[in-house]
Amino acid sequence: MEISEKSLIELYSQKQPDELVALHQSGNLTETAYSAIESVMKKSNIDIPERPEPYSNIQTEDSLKQYWKGSKSLKSAFWVISMAGSLVVIFFAFVAAKLGQAPYSKLAIYSAITNPYFIFVVVVLWRCAKGKSKWLLKFIGLLTITIVVTLPFFMYGFMALNR
């Protein structure tokens, strides 16, 4: 069912001025709806605000890409990627390595999973910190905290695989 501009004008004519402004600023109207609502607002001597950006311009990249590009906050990168992510990856690597048969394959599997992730953590922290005030100091501080917190878990997994 196609809605015509005429039917929208009739609908918008029954609305209060504040409702019209709110609808106009919502950013989710079609071109036909904008034409109709602006026509009604003009007839009612209501100031017509500038049209908002359409929702299609909202950033929809997935989170890992945003972290990789450094567009997320440093605080978020530290807690999500550095702390929680590292612990999850270390646990996953330990479980995957336990499935290996020979001792050297266990260590290889463990290292093959954890080492690239830790490189990813360093790059994400670097990119999210860069450009902020005192960014180098913040990067070094957070990387040190990451190492201090996750190293015992990393070493435990490494030693447990040698048994």
Secondary structure, DSSP 8 states (H G I E B T S, - for coil): ----HHHHHHHHHTS-HHHHHHHHHTS---HHHHHHHHHHHHHTT---------GGGS----HHHHHHHT-S-HHHIIIIIIIIIHHHHHHHHHHHHHT-SSHHHHHHHHHHHHHHHHHHHHHHHHHHHTTSTTHHHHHHHHHHHHHHHHHHHHHHHHHHHT-
